[in-house]
Structure formats: C-alpha cells, structure tokens
Amino acid sequence: MNRRDFLQLLAAAGASGMALPTDIARAEKAADRLYDAPAFGNVSLLHITDCHAQLKPIWFREPSVNLGVGAMKGRAPHVVGKAFLAEFGIAADTPEAHALTCLDFERFAPIYGKVGGFAHLATLVKRIRATRPGALLLDGGDTWQGSGTALWTKGQDMVDAAKLLGIDIMTLHWECTYGQDRVKEVAEGDFAGHIEIVAQNIKTADFGDPVFKPYTMRDVNGVKVAVVGQAFPYTPIANPRWMVADWTFGIQEENMQKTVDDARAEGAKVVIVISHNGMDVDLKMASRVSGIDAILGGHTHDGMPKPTIVSNPGGKTLVTNAGSNGKFLGVLDLDVKDGKVSDFRYRLLPVFANLLTADADMDVLITKVRAPYEAKLAEKLAVSEGLLYRRGNFNGSFDQVIVDALIAEKDAEIAFSPGFRWGTTVLPGEAITMENVLDQTAITYPTTTLTNMTGAQIKEVLEDVCDNLFNADPYYQQGGDMVRVGGMSYVCDPTATIGKRIDDMRLGGEPIEAGKTYKVAGWAPVSEAARDAGGEPIWDLVARHLRSQKTVKPPHLDLPTLRNMDGNPGAL
Amino acid sequence: MTFEPLSRRRLLTRAGALGLLATIGTLVTPRLVLAAWNKAAFESKTLPETYKLMGAEGATESGDVQILASDIAENGAVVPVQAVSKLPDTTQISFLVEKNPNMLAALFDIGPDMVPDVTTRIKMGQTSNVVVLVKAGGKYFTATKEIKVTLGGCGG
C-alpha cells in the first residue's frame, strides 16, 4: 500500500462512520499533523531504544496487562487501554491511541498499517533533524538483537543500519549477548569515529576499571551537553554471564552521581542519561541522583507520550521511555538559558510506515542485508486464525504457541518460555512465517531443554521470576515479564512478597505436589553447562511444530488467576 | 579506556611476574597473623550468638557506616561487597550474611594508619541481608543491605 492508497483508505474509513477524516485532503492534513513538530529551544535530543533489530515495518500490539504494585500502582508506565488514554489525555480511535495502546488492535491495525522500519524511521529522523540543527540521535540499546538477520550476521546488519541512520551515542544490553569481544570489536572498529558507546556501570570484574567511557561531552549549538550511559544493570543475571565474563554491571547509583558531578565539573550545562534500566528503576534513580536533566529510558518497552517529572535533592529530572521495535522516535527539545535548562518540549512520534516514505539509501541497505536470507525468512509455516502477540505481564498468544509447541514436541507436561518483551505481532488470517518465529526467538543461547523438576522447584522458579517483576523496590526488578507457562495453571498475587505470590499450582486440574517430579520443557538456558550440552534451537522446534499444524487456532492462554488486582489500571 | 588503570594493571601484572607481590605480602601478613582469630565467632550459626562472641551485642545502626554492593548478585559464589566507615577510631570492619550457615564472612582489623575502607568477595547461598559491623572507639555500629540472589535468565 502506498501513501495515497493509505490516505484513501483513511478517508473511506471516515466515511464508514469511524472517527477519521472523511476526505483525502483532510486525511492528509491529519497525517501531516502527526509529524508537524515545530522546533523549540536550542538543544534537541532524538531518542530511539529497543528496536530489537526490526529493519522492516512490523505489526506491534502494546500490552493489555502492565501491572504496577505498591507505590507504582496506576502510575506511568503502569496504565493500559482506556486508563492510558485518560492518563495522557489522548482521544480514543485516533492514530495516537492506536500506536500507544492495544485498544481495538485488530480493527485498527489494517487501517493504520504497519509501524516502524528503519527506512521510514530514517525519513522521520531527517525530517526532524532538518528543523533542529545540531540535534543528537541517541540509542538506548537492544539494537543488534531480535531478528534472524541480526542473529546470523552477529548484529552487523544493525551496526551498519545504525551508522547510516546517524546515531551518535548508544548504550547496551542485548548487544552483550554476542559476547564481550564482539561488542569491543564493533566499538573499536565499525563505530570508531561514528558512534560512541557509553556506560558508567560496566566495569572490569577484576579491578573495577571502566570498560567504556561513562559519558561523552558534545557541543550542541554552543551548549556543552554530557550524555551519560546506563547499560542494563542485570545483563549477567538475565542473560548468560559467560558472555560477559570479564565485565560487571549493576545499577551503581553512587557512581552515577559521581559521573554526573564529573560532567558538571567539566562544564556540562545539560546532563542527559541514556538508560537501559527500565522505567521503574529510572524513576527511582531520578529521585535519588541529583543533576540529571533527563533520563531517556528504555528496556521495559513503555511507549510514554509524556515524560514523568521527578523531584530530587538537586531539582527536577524528566524520565521518558520510548517504546520498542522501531515504533517511536522520542524528541526532546530543551531551551538552555543562562547555563541551565529553562523549558522543554517532548514528543513521542509514532512511526507509521504508510505515512513516511522509505528513505532510499536505507532501503537499499536493508534490501542488501536481507537478500541472502529472504527465502528462508519468507517460508510460510502455518496460517494463524487468531492474533499472535507477546507483550504483556503474562502469556501472550505467540508465547502460548511456543509453549504448546514445546509440550508437543518434547512430550512434556509443562513448558516455560522466558518473559521477553520483544517480539512482533501477527494479524488474524496471516501466515506465520519463519521471520515471525525468529522475531520471537532469535537469541545466541536458543537451545531447548527437557528437565525433571519437582513441584517445589517449579514453584521456586515462578516465585523467583515473579519477584523480578513485582518486587516493591524497583532496584530489585529486572524488567522482563513473567515467565510464560504452558500446561499448568496457578494463582498469582503480585502484591505479596517472594515465596508467597504463587499459589494453587495445578496440572490438568490436579494440584502440583511439592515432592513429585514433572517433565518440564524450556529454552534459553543461561548456564555454561547448558551451552556445552547443546540441543535443538527453539526456532527449529517451533517451525517443525507449525508446519505440522497447517492452521493454528486462536490459542487458549494459560493465564494465572490474579489476586488483589481488581481495579488496577494496569490491566484491561 | 583511560590510560591510568591500564598502566596500573600492567604494573601489577609485572609486579606479579617478578614476584614482587609476594614480597609485599610478607610485609602485610604479620599484623594479620598477630590479630587474634575469633574461631568461635566464625563458626557460630545464629546472628545473636555471633554478635555475642564478638562482644557486639549493643551494636547500633549508623549513617557513618556505608555498605556498597549490587542489589542483585551477578554470581552468588562471589559477591563483591565494600564497607566504608567514617567513624573516628575505627579498629575493625566485619561482614555478616544473615542467611548463610555461618554468618560471619570476613573480619578486618584496621590499624591506626589504615583507611577504613575495605572490599572483599563473599559467598551467598540465597537472598539475604548483609550486615557491615564496624568497631569504632570501642563501640559497635552497623549498616545493612539486602542482596538478592536469583536464578536469573528471564529478563529483557
């Protein structure tokens, strides 16, 4: 569909009674309005994060469950659906509402079309940069992982695309899962003179020496701007430690304060942190560290149209989160007067592929890097009758396809799948391609496993992961979603403490016994022993299963029964 | 990235290669050896008993004692922890892990010319409070931090 077709469709949709413009001229106006972002101030920062290697436009459904507990209940980012629209003052049935929420996703996705894509993002970046000379383009990380081509090229496709897009500075998370040597190779090779990697919280494990610069100082229209990097603090825990054996991470709040103080002492008038902490962690950090003007956040994939303003002993700090999968471009404009930030504007621009023509140079690059793999990626494995998505605190429908495949192919009773927040969406009636499966699974430790676990061990796993998600102290959260569970049911009370959240675990209606052993399938083991043992990669297992199915009925989700969550605005 | 730590590392590598570290070791060791080894405290199995054996029963929390450590351990087998005391006349710094079979993990005697700032690595079997116990001016003071030990593998 080209841009004109799309506008005609918009107009037709309007004529059919939806809250859309009823003629092409007005539809075009509505489209331009989305990207009409007048410049403001004298320092602009463009921000992308967590694109997860999605070079082509994709479907992406935002979550219907993003629960906040304790002090986080009902506060950004823990609002979904109508509560989200109310929180941010966004009208229903608008392009913005479609981009930011899951409301009527199946109805609106075909109308507004796919989102993201680096060629379309490149056009938007150029458009915004044209009115903002000197603007910096910052990348919060999770750029080199999430697709088949990124995996097969060890992130090289994304390294090249990031350079062409014009990213100036980035920080890290999944990049590290290609191994510390690969990260250093890119930092010192491809990126030299183009993109700087910053991370105040990555140190050598032996002497605690910095691995990357903690911050970099740039001159933006005569204003000294320091950009501090905060890599994902729990990389060696959430991902295999052996991949970053010589590096240590952590939040390192004291060192963050010192880094900010150092940057100010060096003359920075603006201090920006690009963070892969996750939004709850960023909000806490912003309340305790002084001297940061804005934390441009990622990791938790929360598309927040407005920043949260956090008070701390040194003043106020803006905290943003710019979504995922190349779906958004964050634009922060600062007015710096008399050596400090006096005012700001923030926009989270959705990247509607049909409204932004593909940038020719980027399109050529994407076509070239995909060419050797197109045939493999395009294989149609089965047709999905239902909507397949991942994002949400508990099982998504694509996760259910994965755990169902694991149970069937491994002859298991129960299956676990990691609570990753990346992974694209498939619309009802579409074919599930190999590319779709790789979008959900493309990691460097993909082996599938079959383990005998006691009921007590199963509970321990669920409790452990649930605490990573719902610990009342954000610094103890790791930013993933709950482990996806197939075959069994359970009750979950997010407001309880570790050891008391999971209850009434059942298999086929029968209580799971603490001392009894169950066959549990899974994938993405993080231990070195699992790496050495090897095993079939998850994408091959899921593909084999789907080929045998031909069509996939809308999956029945193995969702837990939630306790103490009635009325929580983090659920529909 | 910066030059200073690289040269320090090189110096230490060379020092090690030449056997210099061993020499330095012999200079430091006598004082450590001379300090009385509180065997009973290291072997005790409850926190109150450990405190009692150390003579630290009246220990109070102090803002002048700092514990620096990651909120979640990257590896429970080697958890880096740092303790800093700003109290005058600090003579001893200990680390205690509430949920370890033996709570007392490390004890440092601080001489009058030493900076009361120590770092060590402790082993933790499970999520636990870690207590830094400082003896200063003959009295005991504490700072506590919970360090989480998790199974890992599910973030992102």
Chai-1 contact restraints between the chains, C-beta under 6 A:
chainA,res_idxA,chainB,res_idxB,connection_type,confidence,min_distance_angstrom,max_distance_angstrom,comment,restraint_id
A,D209,B,P5,contact,1.0,0.0,6.0,A-B,restraint_1
A,P210,B,M1,contact,1.0,0.0,6.0,A-B,restraint_2
A,K213,B,M1,contact,1.0,0.0,6.0,A-B,restraint_3
A,Y234,B,I72,contact,1.0,0.0,6.0,A-B,restraint_4
A,Y234,B,G155,contact,1.0,0.0,6.0,A-B,restraint_5
A,P236,B,E74,contact,1.0,0.0,6.0,A-B,restraint_6
A,I237,B,I72,contact,1.0,0.0,6.0,A-B,restraint_7
A,I237,B,E74,contact,1.0,0.0,6.0,A-B,restraint_8
A,I237,B,G152,contact,1.0,0.0,6.0,A-B,restraint_9
A,A238,B,G155,contact,1.0,0.0,6.0,A-B,restraint_10
A,A238,B,G156,contact,1.0,0.0,6.0,A-B,restraint_11
A,G250,B,S70,contact,1.0,0.0,6.0,A-B,restraint_12
A,P418,B,C154,contact,1.0,0.0,6.0,A-B,restraint_13
A,G419,B,C154,contact,1.0,0.0,6.0,A-B,restraint_14
A,F420,B,G156,contact,1.0,0.0,6.0,A-B,restraint_15
A,D464,B,T150,contact,1.0,0.0,6.0,A-B,restraint_16
A,D464,B,L151,contact,1.0,0.0,6.0,A-B,restraint_17
A,V465,B,C154,contact,1.0,0.0,6.0,A-B,restraint_18
A,Y475,B,D71,contact,1.0,0.0,6.0,A-B,restraint_19
A,Y476,B,D71,contact,1.0,0.0,6.0,A-B,restraint_20
A,Y476,B,K148,contact,1.0,0.0,6.0,A-B,restraint_21
A,Q478,B,G155,contact,1.0,0.0,6.0,A-B,restraint_22
A,G479,B,G155,contact,1.0,0.0,6.0,A-B,restraint_23
A,G480,B,C154,contact,1.0,0.0,6.0,A-B,restraint_24
A,G480,B,G155,contact,1.0,0.0,6.0,A-B,restraint_25
A,G480,B,G156,contact,1.0,0.0,6.0,A-B,restraint_26
A,V483,B,C154,contact,1.0,0.0,6.0,A-B,restraint_27
A,V526,B,G152,contact,1.0,0.0,6.0,A-B,restraint_28
A,V526,B,G153,contact,1.0,0.0,6.0,A-B,restraint_29
